[in-house]
Amino acid sequence: MENNVFEQMAKRYDTEERIELAKVIVKEVRQELQNSKSSSLLDYGSGTGLVSLELADVVDSILLVDSSRQMLEVAEAKISHKGIANSKVLYSDFTQETPEMKADIILLSLVLLHIPDTEKILQELYNTLHDGGKLIIVDFDKNDNVNHPKVHNGFSHEGLKNSLSEVGFTSIKMKTFHHGERIFMHQDASMFISTSIKK
């Protein structure tokens, strides 16, 4: 992932559109996190924490992981400003090297599309989860109107299910939950949520 783009965007990342979209995602993910009070959540590719910091009340702890220091600086400022006691940030890029750690739940919200090697990152995340842990992915459905050299144009449910099960995930569920105008590279698009469990 080319960080410089995200580094430059960090300070002005939280646009109204992104905040609105994050609210939609938070609402959907929150339903998946019912009964997760004692769980640790790792938000991979957390950016400025637009999604996960809104979920701090439903889990025991949150670790925001991102490969952009600037994004994490914005996230840290929010954590201190809002007095969120159970959230920390970690500068890391699992596509390069995955630190030794474990989590009960891993969230990828609009992140997978930026990672060229889908299987490799899914494997790293699988290894990071506790047995019985849950992976939650929110991303765009495959969209033929999107064409960008550095971004997947969304994911087909079948294709992603296959990738997840090849890595070893089970109980894979996937559903489209939101349609929006100009939300994916200025194209109308739909988003899905996927949950799967590490055996």
TILORO-636977 format. One record per residue (C-alpha): residue number from 0; chain; x negated, y negated, z negated. Coordinates in pm, 1 decimal. Layout:
BEGIN
+-----+---+----------+----------+----------+
:   k : c :       px :       py :       pz :
+-----+---+----------+----------+----------+
: NUM : A :        X :        Y :        Z :
...
+-----+---+----------+----------+----------+
***
This chain:
BEGIN
+-----+---+----------+----------+----------+
:   k : c :       px :       py :       pz :
+-----+---+----------+----------+----------+
:   0 : A :      0.0 :      0.0 :      0.0 :
:   1 : A :   -143.3 :   -337.1 :     87.7 :
:   2 : A :   -135.3 :   -529.4 :   -234.5 :
:   3 : A :   -225.6 :   -868.2 :    -97.1 :
:   4 : A :    123.8 :   -907.4 :     46.4 :
:   5 : A :    276.1 :   -834.5 :   -292.9 :
:   6 : A :     16.9 :  -1045.3 :   -475.0 :
:   7 : A :    117.1 :  -1344.9 :   -265.4 :
:   8 : A :    485.4 :  -1272.3 :   -318.1 :
:   9 : A :    468.8 :  -1216.2 :   -694.1 :
:  10 : A :    536.5 :  -1569.6 :   -812.5 :
:  11 : A :    831.8 :  -1616.7 :   -584.6 :
:  12 : A :    947.2 :  -1256.6 :   -578.7 :
:  13 : A :   1261.5 :  -1291.8 :   -790.0 :
:  14 : A :   1482.0 :  -1454.1 :   -529.8 :
:  15 : A :   1856.7 :  -1475.6 :   -576.2 :
:  16 : A :   1906.8 :  -1196.7 :   -321.7 :
:  17 : A :   1662.3 :   -966.5 :   -500.1 :
:  18 : A :   1820.1 :  -1040.6 :   -837.0 :
:  19 : A :   2167.1 :   -962.4 :   -696.5 :
:  20 : A :   2044.6 :   -638.8 :   -540.6 :
:  21 : A :   1868.8 :   -543.7 :   -865.4 :
:  22 : A :   2197.5 :   -586.5 :  -1053.8 :
:  23 : A :   2364.7 :   -337.6 :   -820.3 :
:  24 : A :   2078.2 :    -91.4 :   -873.7 :
:  25 : A :   2074.0 :   -140.6 :  -1252.6 :
:  26 : A :   2444.7 :    -61.2 :  -1273.7 :
:  27 : A :   2395.8 :    263.8 :  -1081.0 :
:  28 : A :   2079.5 :    373.2 :  -1265.3 :
:  29 : A :   2233.8 :    290.8 :  -1604.1 :
:  30 : A :   2495.8 :    561.6 :  -1540.8 :
:  31 : A :   2214.7 :    812.3 :  -1485.6 :
:  32 : A :   2050.6 :    711.5 :  -1813.0 :
:  33 : A :   2344.9 :    781.0 :  -2040.5 :
:  34 : A :   2224.8 :    997.1 :  -2331.0 :
:  35 : A :   1860.8 :    898.0 :  -2269.4 :
:  36 : A :   1816.4 :    705.6 :  -2594.1 :
:  37 : A :   1506.5 :    897.5 :  -2704.9 :
:  38 : A :   1349.3 :    911.6 :  -2358.4 :
:  39 : A :   1043.1 :    744.4 :  -2214.8 :
:  40 : A :   1099.1 :    579.2 :  -1876.9 :
:  41 : A :    819.6 :    514.0 :  -1629.9 :
:  42 : A :    910.7 :    260.7 :  -1361.8 :
:  43 : A :    671.5 :    331.0 :  -1076.5 :
:  44 : A :    621.2 :     35.4 :   -844.7 :
:  45 : A :    804.4 :   -175.3 :  -1100.6 :
:  46 : A :    720.5 :   -509.2 :   -944.7 :
:  47 : A :    834.9 :   -784.5 :  -1179.8 :
:  48 : A :   1060.3 :   -548.6 :  -1374.9 :
:  49 : A :   1381.3 :   -672.6 :  -1213.7 :
:  50 : A :   1542.9 :   -331.9 :  -1257.6 :
:  51 : A :   1376.8 :   -153.1 :  -1548.6 :
:  52 : A :   1366.3 :   -441.3 :  -1796.0 :
:  53 : A :   1746.3 :   -451.8 :  -1770.6 :
:  54 : A :   1749.4 :    -89.9 :  -1891.1 :
:  55 : A :   1536.7 :   -140.2 :  -2203.6 :
:  56 : A :   1841.0 :    -92.9 :  -2424.8 :
:  57 : A :   1920.3 :    257.9 :  -2301.6 :
:  58 : A :   1581.8 :    429.0 :  -2337.3 :
:  59 : A :   1322.9 :    460.9 :  -2610.7 :
:  60 : A :   1034.5 :    306.7 :  -2415.8 :
:  61 : A :    954.8 :    171.6 :  -2070.5 :
:  62 : A :    621.8 :    167.1 :  -1893.2 :
:  63 : A :    613.5 :    -59.0 :  -1587.5 :
:  64 : A :    349.4 :     67.4 :  -1345.9 :
:  65 : A :    246.0 :   -131.8 :  -1041.2 :
:  66 : A :    -56.7 :   -176.1 :   -817.8 :
:  67 : A :    -13.9 :   -554.4 :   -809.3 :
:  68 : A :   -158.8 :   -734.0 :  -1109.7 :
:  69 : A :     34.3 :  -1051.6 :  -1026.4 :
:  70 : A :    366.6 :   -869.2 :  -1027.6 :
:  71 : A :    281.4 :   -724.9 :  -1367.7 :
:  72 : A :    185.5 :  -1067.2 :  -1498.7 :
:  73 : A :    534.1 :  -1190.0 :  -1409.0 :
:  74 : A :    680.1 :   -878.0 :  -1576.3 :
:  75 : A :    470.5 :   -934.6 :  -1890.8 :
:  76 : A :    590.2 :  -1295.0 :  -1913.2 :
:  77 : A :    950.7 :  -1170.0 :  -1898.8 :
:  78 : A :    885.1 :   -906.9 :  -2166.9 :
:  79 : A :    742.0 :  -1165.4 :  -2403.6 :
:  80 : A :   1000.0 :  -1432.1 :  -2315.6 :
:  81 : A :   1291.0 :  -1192.7 :  -2376.5 :
:  82 : A :   1121.8 :  -1028.4 :  -2675.0 :
:  83 : A :   1154.5 :   -676.3 :  -2533.7 :
:  84 : A :    967.1 :   -467.7 :  -2789.5 :
:  85 : A :    972.8 :   -128.0 :  -2616.9 :
:  86 : A :    823.1 :   -219.6 :  -2277.2 :
:  87 : A :    460.9 :   -226.1 :  -2163.5 :
:  88 : A :    287.1 :   -267.3 :  -1827.9 :
:  89 : A :     11.7 :    -63.0 :  -1665.2 :
:  90 : A :   -189.9 :   -157.0 :  -1359.3 :
:  91 : A :   -226.8 :    162.4 :  -1156.1 :
:  92 : A :   -180.8 :    312.9 :   -811.5 :
:  93 : A :    -90.7 :    681.1 :   -825.9 :
:  94 : A :   -167.5 :    719.5 :   -455.5 :
:  95 : A :   -534.1 :    658.1 :   -546.4 :
:  96 : A :   -559.9 :    809.6 :   -891.6 :
:  97 : A :   -298.9 :    917.7 :  -1142.5 :
:  98 : A :   -376.8 :    849.3 :  -1507.9 :
:  99 : A :   -319.8 :   1118.1 :  -1771.5 :
: 100 : A :     27.3 :   1048.9 :  -1903.8 :
: 101 : A :    371.5 :   1202.5 :  -1933.6 :
: 102 : A :    721.7 :   1059.9 :  -1908.1 :
: 103 : A :   1074.2 :   1194.1 :  -1953.7 :
: 104 : A :   1219.0 :    989.1 :  -1668.7 :
: 105 : A :   1052.9 :    830.4 :  -1367.1 :
: 106 : A :   1227.4 :    563.1 :  -1165.5 :
: 107 : A :   1132.9 :    456.6 :   -813.6 :
: 108 : A :   1349.1 :    168.9 :   -704.0 :
: 109 : A :   1293.6 :     60.7 :   -341.9 :
: 110 : A :    934.0 :    181.8 :   -365.9 :
: 111 : A :    917.7 :    507.8 :   -173.7 :
: 112 : A :    965.7 :    328.3 :    157.5 :
: 113 : A :    632.7 :    146.6 :    102.2 :
: 114 : A :    430.8 :    465.4 :     42.8 :
: 115 : A :    307.1 :    633.6 :    361.6 :
: 116 : A :    255.5 :    983.9 :    216.8 :
: 117 : A :    592.6 :   1068.8 :     62.1 :
: 118 : A :    500.8 :   1426.8 :    -38.1 :
: 119 : A :    178.5 :   1324.8 :   -211.7 :
: 120 : A :    343.5 :   1062.5 :   -432.4 :
: 121 : A :    633.4 :   1297.8 :   -514.6 :
: 122 : A :    376.8 :   1558.0 :   -623.7 :
: 123 : A :    195.6 :   1306.3 :   -845.5 :
: 124 : A :    523.8 :   1200.6 :  -1004.4 :
: 125 : A :    626.7 :   1563.6 :  -1054.3 :
: 126 : A :    299.0 :   1625.8 :  -1238.0 :
: 127 : A :    358.2 :   1320.0 :  -1457.8 :
: 128 : A :    703.2 :   1431.8 :  -1573.5 :
: 129 : A :    759.6 :   1645.7 :  -1881.1 :
: 130 : A :    922.3 :   1981.8 :  -1806.1 :
: 131 : A :   1293.9 :   1912.2 :  -1773.9 :
: 132 : A :   1215.0 :   1550.5 :  -1687.1 :
: 133 : A :   1417.5 :   1355.3 :  -1435.5 :
: 134 : A :   1310.5 :   1167.0 :  -1123.6 :
: 135 : A :   1544.4 :    888.9 :  -1009.4 :
: 136 : A :   1489.6 :    743.7 :   -664.2 :
: 137 : A :   1681.4 :    446.7 :   -527.3 :
: 138 : A :   1607.4 :    363.3 :   -165.7 :
: 139 : A :   1757.9 :    287.1 :    171.3 :
: 140 : A :   1935.3 :    538.0 :    390.5 :
: 141 : A :   1761.5 :    598.1 :    720.8 :
: 142 : A :   1817.3 :    296.0 :    944.0 :
: 143 : A :   1730.6 :    293.4 :   1311.8 :
: 144 : A :   1753.9 :    -86.8 :   1326.1 :
: 145 : A :   1447.8 :   -117.3 :   1104.0 :
: 146 : A :   1108.5 :    -86.5 :   1262.1 :
: 147 : A :    797.4 :   -184.7 :   1070.3 :
: 148 : A :    448.6 :    -33.2 :   1085.7 :
: 149 : A :    403.1 :    -29.5 :    707.2 :
: 150 : A :    749.1 :     70.6 :    591.0 :
: 151 : A :    957.4 :    388.0 :    630.4 :
: 152 : A :   1290.4 :    295.9 :    790.1 :
: 153 : A :   1475.2 :    457.3 :    502.3 :
: 154 : A :   1525.6 :    826.8 :    433.7 :
: 155 : A :   1767.8 :   1092.3 :    547.5 :
: 156 : A :   1922.7 :   1277.5 :    254.8 :
: 157 : A :   1835.1 :   1615.8 :    405.3 :
: 158 : A :   1473.3 :   1521.7 :    470.3 :
: 159 : A :   1418.0 :   1382.7 :    121.8 :
: 160 : A :   1591.8 :   1678.9 :    -41.3 :
: 161 : A :   1353.8 :   1909.7 :    145.1 :
: 162 : A :   1050.2 :   1707.5 :     34.5 :
: 163 : A :   1168.1 :   1710.9 :   -327.0 :
: 164 : A :   1235.8 :   2083.2 :   -334.3 :
: 165 : A :    901.2 :   2161.8 :   -167.7 :
: 166 : A :    728.4 :   1977.0 :   -450.6 :
: 167 : A :    926.0 :   2186.3 :   -701.6 :
: 168 : A :   1217.1 :   1967.5 :   -805.3 :
: 169 : A :   1555.3 :   2131.6 :   -867.8 :
: 170 : A :   1914.7 :   2018.3 :   -927.3 :
: 171 : A :   1868.8 :   1760.2 :   -653.2 :
: 172 : A :   2162.5 :   1523.4 :   -610.9 :
: 173 : A :   2192.3 :   1235.9 :   -367.6 :
: 174 : A :   2463.1 :    988.0 :   -283.1 :
: 175 : A :   2498.4 :    658.4 :   -102.7 :
: 176 : A :   2631.9 :    398.9 :   -345.5 :
: 177 : A :   2597.6 :     56.3 :   -186.4 :
: 178 : A :   2631.5 :   -109.6 :    152.9 :
: 179 : A :   2498.9 :   -461.2 :    192.6 :
: 180 : A :   2441.0 :   -723.5 :    456.4 :
: 181 : A :   2085.7 :   -804.4 :    558.1 :
: 182 : A :   1934.9 :   -623.3 :    258.2 :
: 183 : A :   1673.2 :   -415.1 :    441.4 :
: 184 : A :   1430.0 :   -614.4 :    656.9 :
: 185 : A :   1717.6 :   -854.4 :    736.3 :
: 186 : A :   1935.8 :   -566.7 :    856.8 :
: 187 : A :   2265.7 :   -447.0 :    714.5 :
: 188 : A :   2189.2 :   -127.7 :    526.1 :
: 189 : A :   2303.7 :    121.9 :    267.0 :
: 190 : A :   2124.2 :    244.5 :    -43.1 :
: 191 : A :   2127.8 :    588.0 :   -201.0 :
: 192 : A :   2041.8 :    717.9 :   -545.4 :
: 193 : A :   1876.0 :   1055.9 :   -585.7 :
: 194 : A :   1820.5 :   1247.7 :   -906.2 :
: 195 : A :   1618.0 :   1563.6 :   -946.7 :
: 196 : A :   1475.6 :   1763.7 :  -1233.6 :
: 197 : A :   1131.9 :   1912.3 :  -1297.3 :
: 198 : A :   1184.0 :   2270.3 :  -1404.8 :
+-----+---+----------+----------+----------+
***
